[in-house]
């Protein structure tokens, strides 16, 4: 998969217990190439160029989570657990 084969994955960060959206979660690729924060609805979009890419999600009130994204995915839900 090359740069021309980039895939946009849409996601939402949620509280694992309540299912409520988590705003301002730091979402970034392990490689550090792309980073952003989830919006007030917990939503984010990230572009990947590898067949499988590691994604980190951090928020001060939650435990850090890691998710492996696949280019076959188009939507992903990340459930965070409180510290």
TIVOKE-557531 format. One record per residue (C-alpha): residue in three letters; residue number from 1; x, y, z. Coordinates in nm, 4 decimals. Each point is the difference from the previous one (the first is absolute). Layout:
  vexba  ronu         x         y         z
    ala   NUM         X         Y         Z
...
! end
This chain:
  vexba  ronu         x         y         z
    unk     1    0.0000    0.0000    0.0000
    unk     2    0.1564    0.3309   -0.1065
    unk     3   -0.0747    0.3675    0.0547
    unk     4   -0.2527   -0.0042   -0.2822
    unk     5   -0.1821   -0.2820    0.1778
    unk     6   -0.0755    0.1953    0.3167
    unk     7   -0.3206   -0.0962    0.1798
    unk     8   -0.2002    0.2337    0.2236
    unk     9   -0.1302   -0.1702    0.3107
    unk    10   -0.2759    0.1685    0.1991
    unk    11   -0.0322   -0.0758    0.3669
    unk    12   -0.1510    0.0900    0.3301
    unk    13    0.1560   -0.0047    0.3449
    unk    14   -0.2448   -0.1098    0.2697
    unk    15   -0.0093   -0.0651    0.3730
    unk    16    0.0121   -0.3800    0.0368
    unk    17   -0.2499   -0.0037    0.2869
    unk    18   -0.2589    0.2546   -0.1131
    unk    19    0.0484    0.0105   -0.3775
    unk    20    0.0127    0.3806    0.0186
    unk    21    0.2287    0.1796   -0.2462
    unk    22    0.3407    0.1092    0.1285
    unk    23    0.0967    0.3456   -0.1262
    unk    24    0.3590    0.1227   -0.0307
    unk    25    0.1555   -0.3461   -0.0054
    unk    26    0.3467    0.0103   -0.1595
    unk    27   -0.0071   -0.2366   -0.2975
    unk    28    0.3250   -0.0708   -0.1815
    unk    29    0.1883   -0.2576   -0.2052
    unk    30    0.2731   -0.1883    0.1804
    unk    31    0.2454    0.1253   -0.2601
    unk    32   -0.0895    0.3564    0.1004
    unk    33   -0.0846    0.0985   -0.3556
    unk    34   -0.3540    0.1222    0.0633
    unk    35   -0.1716    0.1203    0.3149
    unk    36   -0.3240    0.1705    0.0934
    unk    37   -0.2578    0.0340    0.2765
    unk    38   -0.3498   -0.1451    0.0031
    unk    39   -0.2782    0.2564   -0.0351
    unk    40   -0.2835    0.0662    0.2479
    unk    41   -0.1762   -0.3130   -0.1293
    unk    42    0.3140   -0.2106    0.0463
    unk    43    0.0413   -0.0276   -0.3786
    unk    44    0.3222    0.0066   -0.1969
    unk    45    0.1309   -0.0801   -0.3485
    unk    46    0.3466   -0.1333   -0.0688
    unk    47    0.1706   -0.0901   -0.3248
    unk    48    0.2124   -0.3162   -0.0137
    unk    49    0.2291   -0.1161   -0.2770
    unk    50    0.1109   -0.3401    0.1345
    unk    51   -0.2039   -0.3200   -0.0110
    unk    52    0.0057   -0.0037    0.3822
    unk    53    0.0849    0.3011    0.2137
    unk    54    0.0176    0.0414    0.3768
    unk    55   -0.2055    0.2804    0.1522
    unk    56    0.0374    0.1425    0.3512
    unk    57   -0.2778    0.1771    0.1875
    unk    58    0.0709    0.2035    0.3153
    unk    59   -0.2118    0.2102    0.2324
    unk    60    0.0897    0.1280    0.3500
    unk    61   -0.3002   -0.1724    0.1645
    unk    62    0.0378   -0.3341   -0.1822
    unk    63    0.2519   -0.2783   -0.0403
    unk    64    0.2000    0.0179   -0.3226
    unk    65   -0.1364   -0.2305   -0.2688
    unk    66    0.1572   -0.1470   -0.3107
    unk    67   -0.1891   -0.1211   -0.3054
    unk    68    0.1334   -0.1643   -0.3143
    unk    69   -0.1736    0.1472   -0.3033
    unk    70   -0.0341   -0.1837   -0.3258
    unk    71   -0.0491    0.1531   -0.3428
    unk    72   -0.3028   -0.2301   -0.0296
    unk    73   -0.1726    0.1964    0.2795
    unk    74   -0.1957    0.3175   -0.0638
    unk    75   -0.1457    0.0627    0.3466
    unk    76    0.1487   -0.0770    0.3412
    unk    77   -0.1294    0.0495    0.3539
    unk    78    0.2551    0.0453    0.2792
    unk    79   -0.1253   -0.0679    0.3525
    unk    80    0.2113    0.1566    0.2751
    unk    81    0.0047   -0.1145    0.3621
    unk    82    0.0238    0.2549    0.2820
    unk    83    0.3199    0.0102    0.2047
! end
